[in-house]
Amino acid sequence: MFIPSEDSTPSFKGFTLIAPAVSVGNVGQLAADLIISTLNMPRVGHFHTDCLVPMAGNNPYSSSAADGADQLSTNAEVYSHSGLRLVVLQIRTPVLQTKVKSFRKLLVSWIKSSGFSRTVLLSSSHAFHRDDQQLHGAALRYLLSPALQDAGDTLRELGWTELERVSAFPGINDSEKRLYIPGGGVTKGLYTDCCTESVPLAVVLLFCSEGDNVPDAFTLTNHLNDWLHLVEKPVSAHLEKQGSIPWRVPSSWRLLFGSGIPPLIY
């Protein structure tokens, strides 16, 4: 259930929703962090649900008390940018295994009731599970629900590749294909739900491996920006050639891999 930060519930009708799947390397969540931090998006509410692992902490996008660092953050929060008509749902903890279907139902219900014009799910999948056809080209893939098929031409013009269906029974019956997203968390199930419910959904995912997935997050966010134009590209010819965009790294990333934690003194 969405709980607004203010007394009145904000209107998201016609907005674009971006949300991460808790998937391999946490790439979608890291990409959502970059978007929220760079656009300086204010928090407008949070999700109150028993479907996610509970969590509470400091504001991950501030570095001082004067900047709101002492503000409490939870496992699922909603940020908005009215100028871009953009909403980001940041999910910070995994979905409980016994609550996966309930969470998907909750999310689809909120998407429909809020009137979002489209939803973009940022996800990832295990690179080592790719079959031969998926080894060619870039690691980026996309999926579109039937209600958002009109975006297909734009994505193909950008050079994006639709996620290939793979053989259900390799070496036995290669004619039967299935959608396979190992390590993608709720991605496949949510995509299927949105197809059934006629929800305009785009899945944007990256093949990757566990480790330092910060570069993967930048790659995914840059590709997303090519489509949604969230941030202006640099005018410098040198930076343009490199494809560099000045994404603002959140202050909380200093703690990735324990790098910002001072050593214990015995």
Backbone as CSV, one residue per row, in Angstrom:
resi,resn,N_x,N_y,N_z,CA_x,CA_y,CA_z,C_x,C_y,C_z
1,MET,0.843,-1.195,0.000,0.000,0.000,0.000,0.878,1.244,0.000
2,PHE,0.560,2.190,-0.886,1.319,3.433,-0.978,0.883,4.400,0.104
3,ILE,1.854,4.902,0.860,1.594,5.875,1.917,2.274,7.184,1.528
4,PRO,1.519,8.258,1.255,2.145,9.523,0.856,2.848,10.200,2.027
5,SER,3.869,10.981,1.731,4.594,11.712,2.767,3.782,12.882,3.302
6,GLU,2.958,13.469,2.439,2.106,14.590,2.827,0.694,14.093,3.108
7,ASP,-0.140,15.015,3.559,-1.516,14.652,3.887,-2.314,14.248,2.648
8,SER,-2.012,14.895,1.521,-2.742,14.592,0.294,-1.933,13.638,-0.575
9,THR,-2.627,12.783,-1.299,-1.971,11.829,-2.176,-1.643,12.484,-3.513
10,PRO,-0.376,12.452,-3.941,-0.013,13.072,-5.222,-0.629,12.329,-6.401
11,SER,-0.862,13.056,-7.485,-1.409,12.448,-8.700,-0.265,12.052,-9.626
12,PHE,-0.262,10.792,-10.046,0.753,10.289,-10.963,0.183,9.971,-12.342
13,LYS,-1.016,10.427,-12.605,-1.674,10.098,-13.867,-0.854,10.632,-15.039
14,GLY,-0.513,9.742,-15.973,0.267,10.128,-17.135,1.762,10.149,-16.907
15,PHE,2.215,9.832,-15.710,3.640,9.808,-15.396,4.270,8.495,-15.872
16,THR,5.581,8.505,-15.997,6.346,7.286,-16.254,6.871,6.761,-14.934
17,LEU,6.685,5.492,-14.682,7.201,4.863,-13.463,8.432,4.035,-13.798
18,ILE,9.501,4.248,-13.033,10.704,3.423,-13.122,10.856,2.669,-11.810
19,ALA,11.051,1.370,-11.897,11.222,0.554,-10.706,12.263,-0.523,-10.974
20,PRO,13.049,-0.881,-9.971,14.032,-1.950,-10.166,13.486,-3.306,-9.742
21,ALA,13.984,-4.345,-10.375,13.778,-5.694,-9.857,14.994,-6.022,-9.000
22,VAL,14.777,-6.669,-7.884,15.915,-7.105,-7.062,16.492,-8.331,-7.762
23,SER,17.532,-8.097,-8.552,18.065,-9.135,-9.427,19.577,-9.209,-9.294
24,VAL,20.206,-10.056,-10.093,21.628,-10.328,-9.981,22.442,-9.032,-10.041
25,GLY,23.341,-8.862,-9.090,24.206,-7.696,-9.036,23.526,-6.430,-8.559
26,ASN,22.242,-6.491,-8.269,21.483,-5.311,-7.832,21.600,-4.159,-8.836
27,VAL,21.741,-4.498,-10.113,21.984,-3.482,-11.135,20.822,-2.497,-11.238
28,GLY,19.592,-3.006,-11.226,18.438,-2.123,-11.330,18.342,-1.151,-10.170
29,GLN,18.635,-1.627,-8.967,18.582,-0.758,-7.794,19.663,0.309,-7.834
30,LEU,20.858,-0.060,-8.276,21.942,0.915,-8.403,21.593,1.959,-9.463
31,ALA,20.991,1.528,-10.562,20.587,2.467,-11.611,19.514,3.424,-11.097
32,ALA,18.566,2.904,-10.317,17.533,3.766,-9.733,18.153,4.796,-8.795
33,ASP,19.168,4.386,-8.039,19.896,5.319,-7.172,20.493,6.469,-7.970
34,LEU,21.109,6.142,-9.102,21.723,7.175,-9.935,20.686,8.174,-10.441
35,ILE,19.528,7.676,-10.841,18.479,8.557,-11.361,17.952,9.467,-10.260
36,ILE,17.642,8.890,-9.102,17.106,9.679,-7.986,18.107,10.734,-7.537
37,SER,19.367,10.343,-7.414,20.395,11.258,-6.934,20.681,12.365,-7.937
38,THR,20.818,12.009,-9.212,21.155,12.996,-10.237,20.046,14.023,-10.423
39,LEU,18.802,13.573,-10.426,17.665,14.469,-10.620,17.214,15.126,-9.323
40,ASN,17.880,14.762,-8.213,17.546,15.331,-6.901,16.046,15.196,-6.629
41,MET,15.546,13.998,-6.817,14.115,13.751,-6.702,13.674,13.683,-5.232
42,PRO,12.677,14.450,-4.841,12.192,14.388,-3.461,11.359,13.138,-3.216
43,ARG,11.407,12.657,-2.004,10.576,11.510,-1.641,9.146,11.976,-1.425
44,VAL,8.200,11.268,-2.027,6.793,11.654,-1.919,5.973,10.602,-1.180
45,GLY,6.615,9.492,-0.808,5.883,8.465,-0.078,6.683,7.177,0.010
46,HIS,6.057,6.165,0.584,6.714,4.866,0.692,5.673,3.761,0.574
47,PHE,6.160,2.551,0.389,5.291,1.385,0.315,5.297,0.695,1.673
48,HIS,4.104,0.467,2.188,3.963,-0.295,3.433,3.463,-1.685,3.051
49,THR,4.351,-2.675,3.173,4.005,-4.036,2.761,4.791,-5.047,3.581
50,ASP,4.208,-6.208,3.775,4.904,-7.289,4.469,5.546,-8.245,3.473
51,CYS,5.606,-7.847,2.200,6.171,-8.712,1.168,7.685,-8.568,1.034
52,LEU,8.251,-7.512,1.616,9.678,-7.253,1.512,10.376,-7.463,2.852
53,VAL,11.643,-7.813,2.791,12.444,-7.922,4.007,12.481,-6.544,4.671
54,PRO,12.150,-6.437,5.963,12.119,-5.126,6.628,13.502,-4.471,6.652
55,MET,13.513,-3.142,6.577,14.769,-2.402,6.610,14.494,-0.960,7.011
56,ALA,15.422,-0.368,7.742,15.357,1.058,8.056,16.781,1.580,8.124
57,GLY,16.966,2.806,7.681,18.301,3.395,7.708,18.236,4.887,7.481
58,ASN,19.413,5.506,7.338,19.481,6.937,7.079,19.167,7.237,5.617
59,ASN,18.977,8.513,5.316,18.741,8.956,3.952,19.959,8.625,3.094
60,PRO,19.828,7.786,2.084,20.991,7.371,1.298,21.504,8.416,0.317
61,TYR,20.769,9.520,0.162,21.147,10.525,-0.827,21.671,11.823,-0.212
62,SER,21.820,11.857,1.108,22.318,13.047,1.798,23.551,12.686,2.602
63,SER,24.383,13.676,2.837,25.641,13.430,3.545,25.763,14.193,4.855
64,SER,24.794,15.035,5.181,24.856,15.808,6.425,23.460,15.969,6.991
65,ALA,23.392,16.242,8.288,22.096,16.422,8.938,21.353,17.613,8.345
66,ALA,22.094,18.637,7.949,21.471,19.814,7.358,20.841,19.493,6.014
67,ASP,21.341,18.443,5.383,20.843,18.030,4.070,19.847,16.885,4.176
68,GLY,19.420,16.598,5.402,18.414,15.566,5.613,18.949,14.172,5.749
69,ALA,20.230,14.033,6.139,20.823,12.696,6.268,20.198,11.905,7.404
70,ASP,19.605,12.617,8.373,18.997,11.928,9.504,17.557,11.508,9.219
71,GLN,17.106,11.721,8.009,15.759,11.308,7.617,15.710,9.793,7.476
72,LEU,14.687,9.186,8.042,14.565,7.732,8.008,14.183,7.253,6.610
73,SER,14.853,6.204,6.147,14.497,5.577,4.871,14.084,4.142,5.129
74,THR,13.249,3.610,4.257,12.722,2.254,4.441,12.996,1.407,3.201
75,ASN,12.413,0.211,3.190,12.745,-0.751,2.137,12.127,-0.455,0.779
76,ALA,11.122,0.387,0.714,10.490,0.711,-0.570,9.957,2.139,-0.513
77,GLU,10.596,3.033,-1.261,10.214,4.446,-1.210,9.955,4.978,-2.614
78,VAL,9.108,6.004,-2.676,8.671,6.573,-3.944,9.186,8.006,-4.065
79,TYR,9.821,8.294,-5.202,10.375,9.616,-5.482,9.746,10.140,-6.771
80,SER,9.594,11.465,-6.854,8.894,12.033,-8.005,9.597,13.279,-8.531
81,HIS,9.489,13.485,-9.838,9.975,14.695,-10.500,8.849,15.180,-11.396
82,SER,8.122,16.200,-10.942,6.927,16.633,-11.661,7.266,17.222,-13.023
83,GLY,8.427,17.890,-13.147,8.804,18.487,-14.419,8.984,17.456,-15.517
84,LEU,9.545,16.303,-15.162,9.750,15.226,-16.124,8.589,14.248,-16.149
85,ARG,7.610,14.474,-15.279,6.484,13.540,-15.130,7.020,12.124,-14.920
86,LEU,7.883,12.047,-13.908,8.616,10.809,-13.637,8.474,10.414,-12.167
87,VAL,8.279,9.127,-11.951,8.240,8.563,-10.595,9.206,7.386,-10.544
88,VAL,9.984,7.305,-9.475,10.883,6.174,-9.272,10.510,5.484,-7.974
89,LEU,10.220,4.212,-8.052,10.007,3.383,-6.873,11.310,2.646,-6.592
90,GLN,11.975,3.001,-5.511,13.226,2.338,-5.161,12.951,1.219,-4.158
91,ILE,13.322,0.014,-4.529,13.135,-1.165,-3.665,14.506,-1.576,-3.153
92,ARG,14.687,-1.619,-1.853,16.019,-1.806,-1.286,16.254,-3.192,-0.684
93,THR,15.229,-4.001,-0.581,15.406,-5.326,0.012,14.704,-6.378,-0.844
94,PRO,15.101,-7.638,-0.692,14.488,-8.702,-1.505,13.026,-8.958,-1.136
95,VAL,12.323,-9.522,-2.088,10.946,-9.960,-1.845,10.993,-11.306,-1.129
96,LEU,10.197,-11.461,-0.086,10.134,-12.735,0.632,9.616,-13.817,-0.304
97,GLN,10.228,-14.982,-0.260,9.882,-16.040,-1.209,8.423,-16.449,-1.141
98,THR,7.852,-16.393,0.046,6.449,-16.791,0.195,5.474,-15.671,-0.183
99,LYS,6.020,-14.487,-0.539,5.172,-13.332,-0.821,5.353,-12.785,-2.236
100,VAL,6.019,-13.549,-3.098,6.328,-13.043,-4.440,5.057,-12.707,-5.211
101,LYS,4.099,-13.622,-5.252,2.865,-13.374,-5.992,2.075,-12.223,-5.394
102,SER,2.058,-12.132,-4.072,1.344,-11.039,-3.400,1.969,-9.694,-3.744
103,PHE,3.304,-9.660,-3.791,3.987,-8.410,-4.113,3.703,-7.985,-5.547
104,ARG,3.751,-8.934,-6.459,3.455,-8.607,-7.861,2.025,-8.084,-8.003
105,LYS,1.099,-8.707,-7.314,-0.298,-8.276,-7.370,-0.449,-6.867,-6.809
106,LEU,0.241,-6.595,-5.700,0.200,-5.273,-5.075,0.749,-4.206,-6.020
107,LEU,1.878,-4.523,-6.659,2.529,-3.562,-7.537,1.683,-3.271,-8.772
108,VAL,1.148,-4.307,-9.392,0.309,-4.119,-10.577,-0.941,-3.314,-10.222
109,SER,-1.509,-3.591,-9.071,-2.707,-2.865,-8.638,-2.407,-1.374,-8.470
110,TRP,-1.252,-1.066,-7.864,-0.878,0.344,-7.661,-0.600,1.036,-8.995
111,ILE,0.077,0.337,-9.893,0.375,0.900,-11.213,-0.921,1.266,-11.941
112,LYS,-1.901,0.368,-11.912,-3.157,0.604,-12.611,-3.965,1.728,-11.957
113,SER,-4.024,1.715,-10.619,-4.815,2.733,-9.920,-4.189,4.124,-10.017
114,SER,-2.864,4.182,-10.180,-2.174,5.477,-10.266,-2.259,6.085,-11.659
115,GLY,-2.543,5.279,-12.661,-2.696,5.795,-14.007,-1.391,6.120,-14.713
116,PHE,-0.314,5.380,-14.399,0.961,5.607,-15.074,0.816,5.331,-16.574
117,SER,1.450,6.177,-17.382,1.365,5.983,-18.828,2.212,4.801,-19.280
118,ARG,3.288,4.527,-18.548,4.139,3.372,-18.832,4.988,3.081,-17.602
119,THR,5.385,1.846,-17.480,6.258,1.421,-16.387,7.504,0.795,-16.985
120,VAL,8.659,1.180,-16.453,9.932,0.633,-16.914,10.557,-0.143,-15.759
121,LEU,10.757,-1.430,-15.960,11.358,-2.283,-14.945,12.828,-2.490,-15.277
122,LEU,13.708,-2.035,-14.386,15.147,-2.181,-14.578,15.592,-3.486,-13.946
123,SER,16.228,-4.337,-14.737,16.544,-5.669,-14.238,17.890,-6.144,-14.777
124,SER,18.228,-7.379,-14.432,19.472,-8.001,-14.875,19.285,-9.509,-14.879
125,SER,20.199,-10.192,-15.567,20.112,-11.643,-15.671,21.517,-12.218,-15.716
126,HIS,21.663,-13.440,-15.241,22.979,-14.079,-15.183,23.592,-14.206,-16.576
127,ALA,24.784,-13.642,-16.743,25.459,-13.702,-18.039,25.840,-15.131,-18.412
128,PHE,26.166,-15.954,-17.417,26.635,-17.308,-17.734,25.515,-18.241,-18.164
129,HIS,24.261,-17.786,-18.086,23.131,-18.594,-18.537,22.745,-18.295,-19.989
130,ARG,23.436,-17.379,-20.640,23.083,-17.044,-22.013,23.305,-18.236,-22.953
131,ASP,22.432,-18.340,-23.958,22.676,-19.365,-24.981,23.427,-18.708,-26.146
132,ASP,23.708,-19.459,-27.192,24.573,-18.976,-28.269,24.070,-17.687,-28.911
133,GLN,22.775,-17.608,-29.159,22.240,-16.430,-29.845,22.341,-15.175,-28.993
134,GLN,22.408,-15.331,-27.661,22.480,-14.185,-26.766,23.909,-13.709,-26.511
135,LEU,24.878,-14.422,-27.068,26.275,-14.040,-26.888,26.702,-12.957,-27.878
136,HIS,25.876,-12.679,-28.860,26.224,-11.707,-29.890,25.717,-10.324,-29.512
137,GLY,26.490,-9.298,-29.856,26.057,-7.926,-29.646,26.184,-7.477,-28.205
138,ALA,25.472,-6.400,-27.881,25.539,-5.810,-26.548,24.826,-6.692,-25.524
139,ALA,25.091,-6.402,-24.251,24.485,-7.176,-23.160,23.091,-6.676,-22.806
140,LEU,22.649,-5.593,-23.437,21.343,-5.008,-23.131,20.239,-5.749,-23.869
141,ARG,19.134,-5.980,-23.173,17.957,-6.581,-23.775,16.705,-5.860,-23.261
142,TYR,15.607,-5.995,-24.023,14.350,-5.386,-23.596,13.186,-6.318,-23.883
143,LEU,12.098,-6.071,-23.169,10.824,-6.740,-23.400,9.726,-5.688,-23.329
144,LEU,8.708,-5.820,-24.141,7.568,-4.911,-24.116,6.283,-5.704,-23.975
145,SER,5.421,-5.262,-23.075,4.111,-5.884,-22.969,3.275,-5.464,-24.177
146,PRO,2.223,-6.200,-24.515,1.396,-5.844,-25.684,0.875,-4.413,-25.647
147,ALA,0.628,-3.873,-24.452,0.092,-2.518,-24.331,1.129,-1.438,-24.622
148,LEU,2.415,-1.824,-24.786,3.470,-0.844,-25.046,4.257,-1.194,-26.314
149,GLN,3.664,-1.979,-27.180,4.356,-2.402,-28.392,4.713,-1.236,-29.318
150,ASP,4.000,-0.106,-29.183,4.289,1.025,-30.064,5.655,1.643,-29.789
151,ALA,6.276,1.277,-28.662,7.620,1.786,-28.352,8.703,0.948,-29.015
152,GLY,8.320,-0.154,-29.630,9.295,-1.076,-30.215,10.147,-0.450,-31.303
153,ASP,9.529,0.354,-32.179,10.284,0.970,-33.271,11.371,1.895,-32.735
154,THR,11.038,2.653,-31.691,12.019,3.574,-31.100,13.195,2.818,-30.508
155,LEU,12.923,1.741,-29.811,13.995,0.975,-29.176,14.876,0.291,-30.215
156,ARG,14.275,-0.189,-31.280,15.073,-0.816,-32.345,15.938,0.211,-33.069
157,GLU,15.427,1.435,-33.205,16.231,2.498,-33.807,17.447,2.838,-32.951
158,LEU,17.309,2.630,-31.647,18.431,2.864,-30.736,19.437,1.712,-30.765
159,GLY,19.103,0.655,-31.497,19.999,-0.486,-31.590,19.796,-1.515,-30.499
160,TRP,18.680,-1.410,-29.775,18.400,-2.363,-28.710,17.922,-3.690,-29.305
161,THR,18.154,-4.755,-28.540,17.758,-6.098,-28.972,16.700,-6.653,-28.018
162,GLU,15.628,-7.167,-28.597,14.593,-7.791,-27.768,15.129,-9.086,-27.179
163,LEU,14.753,-9.363,-25.937,15.229,-10.570,-25.269,14.760,-11.802,-26.027
164,GLU,15.718,-12.632,-26.415,15.404,-13.827,-27.191,14.757,-14.916,-26.320
165,ARG,13.811,-15.607,-26.873,13.285,-16.805,-26.221,14.285,-17.934,-26.452
166,VAL,14.451,-18.783,-25.471,15.411,-19.879,-25.585,14.666,-21.206,-25.629
167,SER,15.366,-22.236,-26.062,14.763,-23.557,-26.202,14.333,-24.094,-24.843
168,ALA,13.103,-24.573,-24.777,12.600,-25.146,-23.527,13.272,-26.475,-23.215
169,PHE,13.632,-27.207,-24.267,14.296,-28.506,-24.097,15.493,-28.573,-25.049
170,PRO,16.617,-27.935,-24.665,17.784,-27.864,-25.562,18.260,-29.246,-26.006
171,GLY,18.474,-29.385,-27.307,18.964,-30.637,-27.849,17.909,-31.698,-28.038
172,ILE,16.711,-31.466,-27.508,15.621,-32.438,-27.632,14.516,-31.895,-28.531
173,ASN,14.054,-30.696,-28.184,13.014,-30.044,-28.983,13.305,-28.549,-29.011
174,ASP,14.046,-28.108,-30.023,14.444,-26.709,-30.130,13.363,-25.818,-30.720
175,SER,12.261,-26.392,-31.139,11.186,-25.593,-31.733,10.321,-24.923,-30.669
176,GLU,10.307,-25.482,-29.460,9.517,-24.895,-28.382,10.383,-23.910,-27.602
177,LYS,9.955,-22.642,-27.599,10.731,-21.583,-26.960,10.048,-21.095,-25.692
178,ARG,10.848,-20.562,-24.778,10.303,-20.015,-23.537,11.068,-18.760,-23.147
179,LEU,10.421,-17.941,-22.318,11.064,-16.757,-21.765,11.855,-17.180,-20.537
180,TYR,13.150,-16.880,-20.528,14.038,-17.369,-19.468,14.889,-16.206,-18.977
181,ILE,14.706,-15.831,-17.687,15.447,-14.710,-17.103,16.046,-15.163,-15.772
182,PRO,17.070,-15.999,-15.793,17.676,-16.474,-14.545,18.343,-15.336,-13.774
183,GLY,18.083,-15.289,-12.479,18.644,-14.222,-11.657,17.858,-12.935,-11.726
184,GLY,16.720,-12.955,-12.428,15.943,-11.733,-12.630,14.914,-11.430,-11.561
185,GLY,14.843,-12.242,-10.519,13.871,-11.973,-9.451,12.441,-12.045,-9.965
186,VAL,11.671,-10.974,-9.720,10.250,-10.970,-10.100,10.031,-10.559,-11.561
187,THR,11.118,-10.363,-12.304,11.000,-9.793,-13.649,10.042,-10.568,-14.546
188,LYS,10.266,-11.862,-14.680,9.435,-12.656,-15.588,7.977,-12.683,-15.125
189,GLY,7.764,-12.901,-13.838,6.401,-12.967,-13.320,5.669,-11.640,-13.464
190,LEU,6.353,-10.523,-13.192,5.720,-9.213,-13.302,5.421,-8.882,-14.762
191,TYR,6.327,-9.264,-15.650,6.088,-9.050,-17.080,4.851,-9.837,-17.534
192,THR,4.749,-11.075,-17.102,3.594,-11.903,-17.454,2.304,-11.304,-16.907
193,ASP,2.350,-10.826,-15.657,1.174,-10.200,-15.047,0.735,-8.967,-15.835
194,CYS,1.700,-8.150,-16.240,1.378,-6.919,-16.958,0.829,-7.221,-18.350
195,CYS,1.310,-8.290,-18.962,0.740,-8.707,-20.250,-0.715,-9.106,-20.089
196,THR,-1.000,-9.838,-19.024,-2.367,-10.298,-18.761,-3.292,-9.143,-18.411
197,GLU,-2.755,-8.167,-17.643,-3.569,-7.054,-17.145,-3.570,-5.845,-18.087
198,SER,-2.956,-5.988,-19.260,-2.880,-4.894,-20.246,-2.215,-3.649,-19.671
199,VAL,-1.156,-3.857,-18.912,-0.379,-2.755,-18.338,0.800,-2.451,-19.258
200,PRO,0.998,-1.185,-19.648,2.144,-0.831,-20.506,3.461,-0.969,-19.730
201,LEU,4.216,-2.008,-20.018,5.451,-2.293,-19.288,6.603,-2.523,-20.254
202,ALA,7.744,-1.941,-19.923,8.990,-2.228,-20.632,9.980,-2.780,-19.616
203,VAL,10.560,-3.918,-19.931,11.636,-4.481,-19.119,12.944,-4.139,-19.816
204,VAL,13.843,-3.487,-19.105,15.165,-3.164,-19.643,16.183,-3.870,-18.751
205,LEU,16.896,-4.835,-19.309,17.796,-5.639,-18.478,19.173,-5.766,-19.096
206,LEU,20.106,-6.141,-18.252,21.498,-6.288,-18.669,21.996,-7.656,-18.231
207,PHE,22.668,-8.364,-19.116,23.343,-9.594,-18.725,24.599,-9.210,-17.940
208,CYS,24.781,-9.804,-16.769,25.934,-9.439,-15.944,26.262,-10.576,-14.983
209,SER,27.308,-10.379,-14.205,27.729,-11.341,-13.183,27.836,-10.620,-11.850
210,GLU,27.734,-11.364,-10.776,27.890,-10.781,-9.444,29.305,-10.239,-9.268
211,GLY,29.426,-9.144,-8.537,30.725,-8.536,-8.275,30.558,-7.048,-8.084
212,ASP,31.488,-6.269,-8.615,31.353,-4.821,-8.610,30.473,-4.451,-9.797
213,ASN,29.206,-4.195,-9.536,28.250,-3.957,-10.615,27.949,-2.480,-10.840
214,VAL,28.777,-1.614,-10.266,28.610,-0.182,-10.506,28.743,0.156,-11.992
215,PRO,29.760,-0.373,-12.704,29.825,-0.096,-14.154,28.583,-0.563,-14.905
216,ASP,28.011,-1.689,-14.487,26.789,-2.181,-15.126,25.635,-1.204,-14.900
217,ALA,25.577,-0.610,-13.693,24.519,0.354,-13.388,24.636,1.584,-14.276
218,PHE,25.866,2.062,-14.486,26.072,3.206,-15.374,25.669,2.852,-16.804
219,THR,26.031,1.652,-17.242,25.673,1.222,-18.593,24.164,1.177,-18.773
220,LEU,23.472,0.573,-17.823,22.013,0.463,-17.905,21.361,1.840,-17.891
221,THR,21.849,2.728,-17.033,21.265,4.066,-16.923,21.525,4.887,-18.179
222,ASN,22.701,4.746,-18.761,22.997,5.459,-20.009,22.076,5.009,-21.136
223,HIS,21.855,3.701,-21.236,20.935,3.192,-22.257,19.520,3.716,-22.021
224,LEU,19.095,3.707,-20.765,17.755,4.194,-20.442,17.620,5.670,-20.799
225,ASN,18.682,6.432,-20.569,18.650,7.858,-20.873,18.549,8.114,-22.374
226,ASP,19.126,7.218,-23.179,18.997,7.345,-24.627,17.539,7.293,-25.055
227,TRP,16.738,6.544,-24.313,15.321,6.405,-24.642,14.471,7.501,-23.996
228,LEU,14.620,7.690,-22.681,13.723,8.574,-21.944,14.214,10.012,-21.840
229,HIS,15.483,10.270,-22.166,16.047,11.628,-22.121,15.848,12.283,-20.751
230,LEU,16.305,11.590,-19.735,16.181,12.089,-18.367,17.190,13.186,-18.069
231,VAL,18.391,13.038,-18.616,19.483,13.978,-18.373,20.063,14.390,-19.713
232,GLU,20.376,15.669,-19.836,20.973,16.147,-21.080,22.378,15.589,-21.240
233,LYS,22.701,15.192,-22.462,24.045,14.709,-22.731,25.013,15.887,-22.793
234,PRO,26.288,15.684,-22.447,27.259,16.785,-22.437,27.482,17.355,-23.837
235,VAL,27.726,18.663,-23.867,27.959,19.321,-25.153,29.399,19.163,-25.614
236,SER,30.286,18.767,-24.691,31.687,18.571,-25.052,31.817,17.448,-26.069
237,ALA,32.527,17.719,-27.158,32.704,16.693,-28.194,33.454,15.491,-27.651
238,HIS,34.401,15.752,-26.743,35.187,14.651,-26.176,34.308,13.747,-25.312
239,LEU,33.486,14.380,-24.464,32.600,13.597,-23.600,31.517,12.910,-24.418
240,GLU,31.043,13.594,-25.462,30.020,13.004,-26.316,30.551,11.756,-27.007
241,LYS,31.817,11.812,-27.412,32.434,10.665,-28.069,32.544,9.495,-27.107
242,GLN,32.816,9.791,-25.845,32.937,8.737,-24.834,31.573,8.243,-24.348
243,GLY,30.535,8.997,-24.674,29.204,8.634,-24.185,29.057,8.889,-22.708
244,SER,29.819,9.852,-22.193,29.846,10.112,-20.757,28.728,11.061,-20.348
245,ILE,28.002,10.709,-19.318,26.940,11.547,-18.769,27.269,11.775,-17.289
246,PRO,27.170,12.995,-16.818,27.556,13.288,-15.424,26.525,12.829,-14.397
247,TRP,26.380,11.522,-14.248,25.475,11.008,-13.224,26.050,11.317,-11.836
248,ARG,25.177,11.660,-10.933,25.596,12.001,-9.569,25.523,10.753,-8.689
249,VAL,26.681,10.330,-8.198,26.753,9.125,-7.367,26.246,9.454,-5.960
250,PRO,25.303,8.678,-5.415,24.785,8.940,-4.062,25.881,8.819,-3.006
251,SER,25.736,9.580,-1.946,26.735,9.540,-0.869,26.803,8.170,-0.217
252,SER,25.700,7.428,-0.236,25.675,6.108,0.401,26.567,5.106,-0.316
253,TRP,26.938,5.376,-1.560,27.792,4.448,-2.295,29.209,4.401,-1.734
254,ARG,29.527,5.337,-0.858,30.843,5.277,-0.212,30.972,4.038,0.658
255,LEU,29.842,3.446,1.006,29.845,2.264,1.871,29.785,0.958,1.076
256,LEU,29.801,1.041,-0.262,29.784,-0.195,-1.044,31.006,-1.040,-0.722
257,PHE,30.786,-2.320,-0.503,31.847,-3.283,-0.190,32.607,-2.904,1.091
258,GLY,31.958,-2.093,1.955,32.597,-1.709,3.214,33.695,-0.692,3.072
259,SER,33.796,-0.051,1.904,34.922,0.856,1.655,34.886,2.112,2.500
260,GLY,33.692,2.516,2.968,33.620,3.745,3.739,33.565,3.539,5.226
261,ILE,33.708,2.302,5.672,33.626,1.999,7.103,35.028,2.078,7.708
262,PRO,35.227,2.894,8.715,36.565,3.002,9.320,36.961,1.703,10.008
263,PRO,38.249,1.365,10.005,38.684,0.107,10.635,38.499,0.150,12.153
264,LEU,38.254,-1.023,12.707,38.138,-1.116,14.161,39.513,-0.980,14.808
265,ILE,39.557,-0.302,15.915,40.809,-0.119,16.655,40.710,-0.920,17.946
266,TYR,41.609,-1.838,18.105,41.579,-2.690,19.300,42.592,-2.190,20.317
